[in-house]
């Protein structure tokens, strides 16, 4: 019972810190760390999500083309891509 009360108290403290904005710098650092681990940056990940997130048509063939285009274009700005430097510079501003 004591561990549950401690856990609940910790959750309330973390929630309050998150709502007040105290965790924002740490959240950005964690986000960049995880994206770097995946071989992405904010620009490449954003391009992939925006281009593959919402399907334009119900046609399966066009959806596959849209997914491939989003992955390829996002990969250009990710790690190892031709636009890696540009993607890194733009990601710092986001």
N, C-alpha and C positions, 0 to 999 in steps of 0.2 A: 504494500500500500504506500509506503514511504517513497519507493522508487517511482511509482505512478505520479505522485504529487510533485516530485522533483522534475520528472519529464514534462508534466503539464506546465509547471512554472517556467521551465526553459523555453517551451514553445510559445508561451505568452510573451516572454522577453524578446525572443527572436522576431515574433510578429510585430511587436511594437517598434523594434529597431528597423524593420523593413518598411513599415508604414511611414515612419518619420524621415526616411531617406538616409539613415546612417549607414546602411549596408550597400548603397549604390556604388561606391568606388570598388568595393570588394566583389560585387556582382559583375562589374565590367571586367575586372581582372580574371575572374573565374571563367567568364564567357570567352575571353580571348585565349585563355589556356586550353579550354576544351576544343575550341575551333582549331587551334594550332595542332592539338593532338590528332584531330581528324584530318589534318592536311588542308584545312580551309582557312579563310579569313572572312571578315564580315561581308565584303563585297561579293566574293564567290558564293558564299552560303546564301546571301540575299538574292542573288540572281537565280540560283537553283530553285529556291523556294518560291520566288515570284513567278518564274516561268513554268514550273511543274506543278504548282499548287492548285490552280483552278483550271479545269479542262475547258477548252474553248468549244469543243463539239463532243457529241456522244460517239463519234466514229472511233473505233479502236485503233485503226491505222494512224489516224491523225493524232490521237493521244500519245501513241508510241513515238511519233516524230517529235511532238512537243516535249516529251520527257527527255528524249535524246538530245534535242537542241538545248534544253535548259541545263542538262548535265555537262554537255560539251562547252557551252559558253561560260558556265560557272567554273569549269576546270581550267579555262584559259587564265583566270585571275587567281586561282588557287596555287598551292605549292607545286612547283615543277612546271607550271604553265608559262606561256610566253609573256603574259601580262602580270606575272607574280609581283614584280616591283611596284607597278601601278596599283595593283590590288592592295598591297601592303600600305602604301601611302594613303590611299583613299580610306582604308579601314581605320587608320589612326584618327581621321577626322570624324568618324561616326561614333 
